[in-house]
Amino acid sequence: MQDQLQQVMALQQMNDLATAQYVVTKIIKANDNQTWYKVGDRKILMSCKATLTAGIDLSAITPKNVQIDDKNINLQLPHAKLISINIKPEDVEEVYETEAPFRDPFTSEERNALAIQAETQIKNSVDSLGILETGEKNATLFISNFLTRLGYQKVMIHFD
Amino acid sequence: MKLLPSFKDIFKPAPITIDSTPILVKEINNLSQLITITAYSEIVVDSVKPFKVPVFPGVSIPIHSFDDEIVLIGKGKVLAGVDLGKLQEKDIYTNDDSVSVTLPKAEILQVITNPSDFETFNEKGNWNDNEVIAVKVKLRDKMIADAMKQNILPKAAAIANVMMENFLRSVGFKKVTVQ
């Protein structure tokens, strides 16, 4: 195979502390039998693995969100957010495909379109997976430990 | 009001919709990564499988009009920053209102090329799953190489230093050194 590559690039600053990562899997199942003039079915099964990362925006921590009383500190953090969803090309695998004699196999574009639907379903499930709660719990743990190492004796963290 | 579908709509293929299958959590990992910079890329990959007709044993003639070709447009993100999980006891020093922190080296933390980041501009011939994955992986490697050429790691380290400095000042330290 011969390849040609062209690229455009832009850089953007971020201020996120990633604290939780969930690896999830999903089976992609589709049956192409709804087009009336096409004779015979096509079916495909694929597996998909996604890595979700959640954390907090550290830029939201300013002196007004911090109250210090000698060795005690009270910190108000922003709620956790989904930082990224990452489905690597090699993490979407075709497991099974079958087509009737008069049908063409699924093209790579069609397979990718099915994977996009799976990506959307995974994105929409973020609230039910509990990753944001885990992100906040881990952020509390990490920042508490860090501030304790810096000399604070009592660290109170809450999310707003 | 349209009572009858147009001729074009009659022969429009029905969309293929995936079933709603469960999403299973396989792993939960704790992280403490400071993500400080994202490089956005858009890359066009054009891959060709040459079509050759064997004329003698070991000799074949290429016929380019029968070549298999795929052209993908891929957008992606390279996230860089520092892994604060690698901070050690010796990296933090405090004395009253002074603090000194030595951050771990900046690194590429994630490279994101999701299915929705790819557009198939042209597809001719048969491209199986593994061949398409190989093209996409090549595109991802190019994204990382380009991000490195843009000095993403020194930039990520510089932003991490400023972020840590701001955080330490916010939590009450007056003299702050971050390196």
Contacts between the chains, C-beta under 8 A, distances in Angstrom:
chain1	res1	chain2	res2	distance
A	1	B	47	4.9
A	1	B	48	6.4
A	1	B	49	5.7
A	1	B	131	7.4
A	1	B	134	7.5
A	1	B	135	7.6
A	2	B	47	6.9
A	2	B	48	4.9
A	2	B	50	7.6
A	3	B	45	5.9
A	3	B	46	6.6
A	3	B	47	4.9
A	3	B	135	7.0
A	3	B	138	6.0
A	4	B	44	7.5
A	4	B	45	7.2
A	4	B	46	4.4
A	5	B	43	5.7
A	5	B	44	7.0
A	5	B	45	5.9
A	5	B	138	7.8
A	5	B	139	7.1
A	5	B	142	5.2
A	6	B	43	6.5
A	6	B	44	4.7
A	7	B	41	5.6
A	7	B	42	6.7
A	7	B	43	4.4
A	7	B	44	7.9
A	7	B	142	6.8
A	7	B	143	7.5
A	7	B	146	5.5
A	8	B	41	6.8
A	8	B	42	4.5
A	8	B	43	7.8
A	9	B	39	5.9
A	9	B	40	6.8
A	9	B	41	5.0
A	9	B	42	7.9
A	9	B	146	5.7
A	9	B	147	7.3
A	9	B	150	6.1
A	10	B	39	7.3
A	10	B	40	4.7
A	11	B	37	6.1
A	11	B	38	7.2
A	11	B	39	5.3
A	11	B	40	7.7
A	11	B	150	6.5
A	11	B	152	7.2
A	11	B	155	6.9
A	12	B	37	7.1
A	12	B	38	5.0
A	12	B	40	6.8
A	13	B	36	6.8
A	13	B	37	6.0
A	13	B	159	5.7
A	14	B	35	5.0
A	14	B	36	5.8
A	14	B	37	6.1
A	14	B	38	5.5
A	14	B	79	7.4
A	14	B	81	7.5
A	15	B	36	7.1
A	15	B	163	5.9
A	16	B	34	7.6
A	16	B	35	4.5
A	17	B	32	7.1
A	17	B	33	7.3
A	17	B	34	5.7
A	17	B	35	7.7
A	17	B	84	7.7
A	18	B	31	4.8
A	18	B	32	7.7
A	18	B	33	4.3
A	18	B	34	7.9
A	18	B	35	5.8
A	18	B	109	7.5
A	19	B	30	7.0
A	19	B	31	5.5
A	19	B	32	6.4
A	20	B	28	7.2
A	20	B	29	7.4
A	20	B	30	6.8
A	20	B	31	6.4
A	21	B	27	7.7
A	21	B	28	7.4
A	21	B	29	4.3
A	21	B	30	7.9
A	21	B	31	5.3
A	22	B	25	5.7
A	22	B	27	7.1
A	22	B	28	5.7
A	22	B	29	7.9
A	23	B	25	7.4
A	23	B	26	4.8
A	23	B	27	3.9
A	23	B	28	7.9
A	23	B	29	7.6
A	24	B	23	5.1
A	24	B	24	6.3
A	24	B	25	5.4
A	24	B	26	6.5
A	25	B	23	7.5
A	25	B	24	5.1
A	25	B	26	5.5
A	26	B	21	5.8
A	26	B	22	7.4
A	26	B	23	5.0
A	26	B	24	7.3
A	27	B	21	4.7
A	28	B	18	5.3
A	28	B	21	7.4
A	29	B	18	6.2
A	29	B	19	4.4
A	29	B	21	5.9
A	30	B	16	5.2
A	30	B	17	7.0
A	30	B	18	4.8
A	30	B	19	7.1
A	31	B	16	7.8
A	32	B	16	4.8
A	34	B	14	3.6
A	34	B	15	7.9
A	34	B	16	7.7
A	35	B	13	4.6
A	35	B	14	4.6
A	36	B	14	7.9
A	37	B	11	6.8
A	38	B	13	7.3
A	49	B	26	7.5
A	53	B	31	7.1
A	53	B	110	7.1
A	55	B	31	7.3
A	55	B	33	7.7
A	55	B	35	7.7
A	58	B	34	7.3
A	58	B	163	6.2
A	58	B	167	6.4
A	59	B	163	7.6
A	61	B	167	6.2
A	61	B	170	5.4
A	62	B	170	6.1
A	63	B	169	7.7
A	63	B	170	5.2
A	65	B	170	7.6
A	66	B	170	5.4
A	66	B	171	5.8
A	66	B	172	7.3
A	68	B	171	7.3
A	68	B	172	4.7
A	73	B	171	6.3
A	73	B	172	7.2
A	75	B	171	7.4
A	83	B	35	6.8
A	84	B	77	7.7
A	84	B	79	7.0
A	84	B	110	6.1
A	84	B	112	5.8
A	85	B	112	7.9
A	85	B	114	6.7
A	86	B	110	5.9
A	86	B	111	8.0
A	86	B	112	4.9
A	86	B	114	6.9
A	87	B	114	4.9
A	87	B	115	6.0
A	88	B	113	7.2
A	88	B	140	7.9
A	89	B	113	6.3
A	89	B	132	7.7
A	89	B	133	4.9
A	89	B	136	3.6
A	89	B	137	5.7
A	89	B	140	7.0
A	90	B	133	5.3
A	90	B	137	6.5
A	92	B	115	6.5
A	93	B	129	6.7
A	94	B	129	4.4
A	105	B	126	7.3
A	107	B	120	7.7
A	107	B	123	5.6
A	107	B	127	7.5
A	108	B	70	6.8
A	108	B	120	6.3
A	108	B	123	6.0
A	108	B	127	4.8
A	108	B	129	7.8
A	108	B	132	4.4
A	109	B	120	3.8
A	109	B	123	5.7
A	110	B	16	7.0
A	111	B	129	7.0
A	111	B	132	7.7
A	112	B	115	5.3
A	112	B	118	5.7
A	112	B	120	6.6
A	112	B	132	8.0
A	113	B	16	7.4
A	114	B	16	6.7
A	114	B	18	5.4
A	115	B	115	3.6
A	116	B	115	4.7
A	116	B	116	4.8
A	117	B	17	7.0
A	117	B	18	4.7
A	118	B	18	6.2
A	118	B	115	7.5
A	119	B	114	5.6
A	119	B	115	5.2
A	119	B	116	5.5
A	120	B	116	7.7
A	121	B	18	7.6
A	121	B	20	6.8
A	121	B	23	7.2
A	122	B	23	5.9
A	125	B	23	5.1
A	129	B	23	7.1
A	129	B	25	6.4
A	134	B	28	6.6
A	138	B	30	5.1
A	138	B	31	7.2
A	138	B	32	7.7
A	141	B	30	7.8
A	142	B	32	4.6
A	142	B	84	7.3
A	146	B	84	7.7
A	146	B	87	8.0
A	147	B	171	6.4
A	149	B	89	7.6
A	149	B	92	5.5
A	150	B	92	6.8
A	150	B	94	5.6
A	150	B	99	6.3
A	150	B	168	7.7
A	150	B	171	7.1
A	150	B	173	7.6
A	151	B	94	5.1
A	152	B	171	7.9
